[in-house]
Amino acid sequence: LARETDPLTRNKLEVLSKLGDASGPITRPRIRLAYQLTPQRVGGEKQAAGVAFTVTCSDDAVEIPAGLVLTSIGYRGKAIRGLPF
C-alpha cells in the first residue's frame, strides 16, 4: 500500500483495507469480499440465504450466509461522480 504511487489506486486500497475492520458489532448491512472461493450453489427457498463455496485449489468447503447475491463476472462498471472508481 505504501509503495503504490497512483493516487486513485492508493485511495481504493485504503478504502478496501478499512472494510475488514469489524471491531464492534455489525449494526447495518455490509458487503463481504471473499477471495480464493469458487461458488457452488446459492441456498434458500424463495430468497437467497447463503452461498456454498469450495476453496480454490483444495477440497475444503465453506458456506457464507447472504440475503442478497450479486454476480459481476463479465460486467463493466460505470463511474459514479464523487465515488472513487
Secondary structure as UniProt FT lines:
FT   TURN            2..3
FT   HELIX           7..19
FT   STRAND          37..43
FT   STRAND          50..55
FT   TURN            56..57
FT   STRAND          61..65
FT   TURN            73..74
FT   TURN            81..82
//
